[in-house]
Amino acid sequence: MREGIRILFIGDVVGSTGRRTLLAVLPRLRERVPVDFVVVNGENAAGGHGITSKIAREMFAAGVDVITLGNHAYRQSEVYPYLDQEQRILRPANFLRGQPGHGSCVVTNAAGDVRLGVISLSGNLYMNASLPAFSEADAALYAMRNQADHILVDMHAEATSEKVGLGWYLDGRVTAVVGTHTHVPTADARVLPGGTAYITDVGMTGARGGVLGVKRQQAIDSMLTRMPVRFESSDEDPWLQGALIECGSEPLRAVSIVGVQERA
């Protein structure tokens, strides 16, 4: 297997601002840095809550290979049949078996010579995913055995300890474990001793001028008054954030991971 395979993972796309940023920035990123796979967390793409089939199709048409989701996967009921039909969009694998969708898939690069497995997981601490993330990761890896050259895991979780723990748990068994959900990029991108690239959170694709992508005054009012506030996506200072993973010549091994931050 050839070395130098690159996987671009893009953090939580927040609302229409995040979608516009993704569609504007992704082509120029790919011109500057050739990548073999693009994986995007679309958890907040539809007005900040969930995703629709139309939005997912737009992302695929723009060159996205796989879309992962998280705790808002079912906020838009229209998408339920699409989650069952489209293999490349993933809700967390540790949701209940009877819920719409599936938690993993395998895709092939344009050249047809490398297979990437992607697994979506949701945290249990503070997130209330129905099944344990660690054991469901084991089950997904067992089901994917001999089917993928590289495997990326998106751990959509609130607790940093849970993300770090999963990184160590899967070290040497997957190519990369990337964290999402908290929308703020962390400074701990590294390759673990077993060859797994890891980062606790890649950040978000949306408006940095807001609060985690939400209009800042609405977020501040909610904190000040402790009353319900209808959140809307901000459009101030949009950025694309994520991580670029370079793989080695051995299966399931990374040689580097760096954070990506690109202004729209």
C-alpha positions in Angstrom: 0.0 0.0 0.0 1.4 3.4 -0.9 2.3 5.9 1.8 1.3 9.5 1.9 -2.4 8.9 2.0 -4.1 12.0 3.4 -7.4 12.2 5.3 -9.0 15.6 5.8 -11.4 15.6 8.7 -13.6 18.7 9.0 -15.2 19.7 12.4 -18.8 20.3 13.2 -20.5 22.3 10.4 -22.7 24.8 12.2 -25.8 26.2 10.3 -25.9 28.0 7.0 -22.7 29.9 7.8 -20.8 26.6 8.3 -22.2 25.1 5.1 -21.2 28.2 3.0 -17.8 28.1 4.6 -17.3 24.4 3.8 -18.4 24.8 0.2 -16.1 27.9 -0.2 -13.0 26.7 1.5 -12.8 23.0 0.7 -12.0 23.5 -3.0 -9.1 25.8 -2.3 -7.8 23.6 0.5 -7.8 20.6 -1.9 -5.9 22.7 -4.5 -3.2 23.5 -2.0 -3.0 20.2 -0.2 -4.0 17.1 -2.2 -6.1 14.8 -0.1 -7.5 11.3 -0.7 -10.5 11.4 1.6 -12.7 14.1 3.1 -14.8 13.3 6.2 -17.1 15.9 7.7 -19.1 16.1 10.9 -22.5 17.4 9.8 -24.1 17.2 13.3 -25.2 20.9 13.4 -25.5 21.6 9.7 -29.3 22.2 9.6 -29.8 25.4 11.6 -27.5 24.2 14.3 -29.4 21.0 14.9 -29.0 17.9 12.8 -28.9 17.5 9.1 -31.3 17.1 6.2 -31.0 14.9 3.1 -30.7 17.9 0.9 -27.7 19.3 2.9 -26.1 15.9 2.9 -26.4 15.6 -0.8 -24.8 19.1 -1.3 -21.9 18.0 0.8 -21.4 14.8 -1.2 -21.6 16.7 -4.4 -18.9 19.1 -3.1 -16.4 16.2 -2.7 -17.1 14.9 0.8 -16.7 11.2 1.1 -18.3 10.5 4.5 -20.5 12.5 6.9 -20.6 11.7 10.6 -23.2 12.9 13.1 -23.7 12.9 16.8 -26.3 13.6 19.5 -28.5 15.8 17.1 -28.6 13.1 14.5 -32.4 12.7 14.8 -33.4 16.4 15.2 -34.7 16.5 11.5 -37.2 13.7 11.1 -37.1 14.1 7.3 -33.6 12.6 7.2 -34.6 9.2 8.8 -35.1 7.2 5.6 -32.0 8.8 4.1 -29.9 7.6 7.0 -31.0 4.0 6.2 -30.5 4.4 2.5 -27.2 6.2 2.2 -24.2 4.2 3.4 -21.8 7.2 3.6 -23.7 9.2 6.3 -23.2 7.8 9.8 -25.1 8.2 13.1 -23.2 7.0 16.2 -22.6 3.2 16.2 -23.6 3.1 19.9 -27.1 4.3 19.3 -29.8 1.6 19.5 -29.9 -1.0 16.8 -33.5 -0.3 15.9 -32.9 3.5 15.4 -32.5 4.8 11.9 -29.1 4.6 10.2 -25.9 2.8 10.8 -22.6 3.7 12.5 -19.8 2.7 10.1 -18.9 2.4 6.5 -16.0 1.8 4.1 -15.2 4.0 1.1 -12.6 3.8 -1.6 -10.4 6.7 -2.8 -10.7 8.0 -6.4 -7.8 5.9 -7.6 -9.5 2.8 -6.2 -6.4 1.5 -4.4 -7.1 2.5 -0.7 -10.1 1.7 1.5 -11.0 3.9 4.4 -13.3 2.7 7.2 -15.1 5.4 9.2 -16.8 4.8 12.6 -19.0 7.3 14.3 -19.4 7.2 18.1 -21.1 9.3 20.7 -19.9 9.8 24.3 -21.6 8.2 27.3 -20.6 10.8 29.9 -23.1 13.7 29.8 -24.3 12.6 26.3 -26.5 9.6 27.2 -25.7 7.5 24.2 -27.6 4.2 24.6 -24.7 1.7 24.3 -21.1 1.9 25.7 -18.8 3.6 23.2 -15.8 1.4 23.9 -17.4 -1.9 23.4 -19.3 -0.7 20.4 -16.0 0.5 18.9 -14.7 -3.1 19.4 -17.8 -4.5 17.6 -17.5 -2.1 14.7 -13.8 -2.9 14.3 -14.6 -6.6 14.3 -17.3 -6.2 11.7 -14.8 -4.2 9.5 -11.9 -6.6 9.8 -10.0 -7.1 6.5 -12.2 -4.6 4.8 -10.2 -1.4 5.3 -6.6 -0.2 4.9 -7.1 2.7 7.3 -9.8 3.5 9.9 -10.9 6.8 11.3 -13.1 7.1 14.4 -15.1 10.3 15.1 -15.7 10.4 18.9 -18.5 13.0 19.4 -18.3 13.6 23.1 -18.5 16.2 25.8 -16.0 14.8 28.3 -12.3 15.3 27.3 -11.4 12.3 29.5 -13.6 10.0 27.5 -12.1 11.1 24.2 -8.5 10.8 25.5 -9.4 7.4 27.0 -10.8 6.1 23.7 -7.7 7.3 21.9 -5.5 5.2 24.1 -7.9 2.3 24.0 -7.8 2.2 20.2 -4.1 3.1 19.8 -2.5 0.7 17.2 -5.9 -0.6 16.1 -7.1 2.4 14.0 -5.4 5.1 12.0 -7.0 8.1 13.8 -9.3 9.0 16.6 -10.6 12.6 16.3 -12.9 14.3 18.8 -15.9 16.5 17.9 -18.8 18.2 19.7 -17.3 20.9 21.8 -16.5 23.2 18.8 -13.2 24.5 20.2 -9.9 23.1 18.7 -7.5 21.6 21.2 -3.7 21.8 21.1 -3.0 18.0 21.6 -2.7 16.7 18.1 -0.2 13.9 18.1 0.6 10.4 16.9 0.3 8.0 19.9 3.0 5.3 20.4 1.0 2.6 18.6 0.7 4.7 15.5 -2.8 6.2 15.9 -3.2 9.9 15.2 -5.2 11.6 17.9 -6.8 15.0 18.8 -9.3 15.7 21.5 -11.4 18.2 19.4 -10.9 19.5 15.9 -13.1 22.5 16.4 -16.0 23.6 14.2 -16.8 25.0 10.8 -18.8 28.1 11.4 -18.7 31.6 12.9 -16.0 32.2 15.5 -17.6 35.6 16.2 -20.4 33.8 18.0 -20.4 31.5 20.9 -19.7 28.0 19.5 -21.3 29.2 16.3 -24.4 30.7 17.9 -25.1 34.5 17.9 -23.2 35.7 20.9 -25.8 37.9 22.5 -28.3 35.1 22.5 -25.8 32.8 24.2 -24.9 35.5 26.7 -28.6 36.3 27.4 -29.2 32.6 28.1 -26.3 32.5 30.6 -27.4 35.7 32.3 -31.1 35.1 32.6 -31.2 31.3 32.9 -34.3 31.5 30.7 -35.0 29.7 27.4 -33.5 31.6 24.4 -34.0 30.6 20.7 -30.5 30.2 19.3 -29.6 31.2 15.8 -26.4 30.6 13.9 -24.0 33.5 13.8 -22.4 34.7 10.6 -19.5 36.7 12.1 -15.9 35.6 11.3 -16.5 32.2 9.6 -13.7 29.6 9.7 -13.2 26.0 8.6 -11.5 24.0 11.3 -10.4 20.4 11.3 -7.4 18.1 11.1 -5.2 16.6 8.3 -3.9 13.1 8.9 -1.1 11.6 6.8 -0.9 7.8 6.8 2.1 5.6 6.5 2.8 2.6 4.2 1.5 0.2 6.9 -2.2 -0.4 7.4 -3.8 1.4 10.3 -0.8 3.7 10.9 -0.5 7.4 10.8 2.7 9.4 10.5 1.4 12.9 11.3 -1.7 14.9 12.3 -2.0 18.7 12.2 -4.8 21.0 13.0 -6.4 22.9 10.1 -7.8 26.4 10.4 -8.8 28.3 7.3 -10.7 31.6 7.2 -13.6 31.8 4.7 
